[in-house]
Amino acid sequence: MVFEIKYRDLMARIGQIKTKSGSFQTPALLPVIDPKNQIIPPNTMKKEFKCEAIITNAFLIKKNFYEQAKKEGLHNFLNFPGPIMTDSGAYQLLVYGEVDISSEEVIKVQEEINTDIAIILDIPSSVDATYSEVENGVKQTIKNAEDSQTQRTRDDILWVGPVQGGVYLDLVKYCAREVGKLDFDLHAIGSVTQLMERYQFEKLVDLVMAAKQNLPLQRPVHLFGAGHPMMFSLAVAMGIDTFDSAAYSLYARNNRYLTPTGTVRLEELKYDICVCPVCRENSPQEVLEKPQKEREALLARHNLYVSLMEVQIIRQSILEGTLWELLELRARSHPYLLEALRRLGEYSDVLEIFTPTTKPHAIFYCGPETLKRPEVTRHLKKLETFPQPEETDTLLILLEPKTKPFHKSKEHSEIIKIIKNLPEDYQKKIQIATKSTIFGLIPLELEEVYPLSQHINLKPDPITLQHTTKVITRYLKTHNYRKVIIQLAPPEEDTFELIRKACSEKNIDLHVIRVEEESNLKKNLEDLQKLLTEATQCEK
Ligand SMILES: [Zn+2]
């Protein structure tokens, strides 16, 4: 098996990709090596930066170093003993309009220089291209992919089937389905560099999700040209296993200093904000004063350290099951990233399929985006079909206490005691549920299912109150209760009208117990006892 998956969170996976030159761990950042200008030598990347795999351009090698690379083999030529991926030259096609190499030649070159992971010639498109231009590129890419099946002669190389389609999602889906049917070991998603340069992360989410949902799930997926570390976690969360980046060196050229949350111009950097080996030895001022070549090399090294560190943080988050929290953190780096996370939240039902059902950690409420995390979506699905025994006709909705599980809280255990004192026939009629800031409504029977007792929430705010109300209303619509007894705290008054309306539409008898902050617990319990006795007795 080429790809072995070990851990998952959202659509992300920690795994191993096996090549003829060894395995490497995913998610992985493959630094782009420019064969003509090796600002950080590949060997240094392996030894000092612990990069397990790199990517270089087959087209540039063919153009400049063909005979040497053929004779020595790519690994000796670049002095890198581990897995090497080669890009076909498609990017040059986008930048310069055309490359003087056929798709068959691209395959031959990659076989001859002995690459480990080869990409067939695909036709990328600009974000400004028309539908028919992109459509032609997609058709040509699919044709090249089909032809490659018989053109390639080596089985020890992993072959990558690229997906194109740009911002036209129907073309992306079509291309993914067609290329996915063919015999490839990996897939790659292209035409995203411009989206990332323009910070159009929301469009990136739609494009990657369109491709991912139409590609074979077990094959690793590469993202061409994922530039800035601040969006790595977003890409990985969508199931991107490998990505290449030239940003470490491109940014260095213009004195741009990468951080996991943005970019700083070296001239503006007055403090040592990083502890990488470069920054430990050189202050920003010292780097700035170095001659151009030296400064560029130092900055490239810092940029690569920061990028690789971000990959490690992402891996740790997958392992801990906290990748969504990391997305929420990174989304605060830039408004367009926040927009992208919100868009990803719209795919929550897809993410839910791949997210583990239990995790070693509690879930944190970090903001409105938390309400879109797959664990919440999973609970809401469960709530839709939560079975209601025939004899149950009264829904008792309690306020959310601080203690979890709720039934062990002082407030709820008193109430449960009252119910247990009712005649057995009456007890059976009552369904207990608790309002929840994150999960909307939690029936007592589900309280100990992960993460319904393993989450940390804040006091309700207007957004969570609206969410809770929506969930309760939906629950009332999908179930059949004759009576609802609900505890209501003052901040909930504003959204309560919706629940009242839902009850009146279904002819549900609604009883409200107002719980003020200063409320007398004993008095409240007496009210509740009275209501419960009345509610369950009036049938008889
Ligand atoms: Zn640094």
Residues whose N, C-alpha, C, O or C-beta is under 5 A from the ligand:
A	BS01	ZN	C274 V275 C276 V278 C279 H302
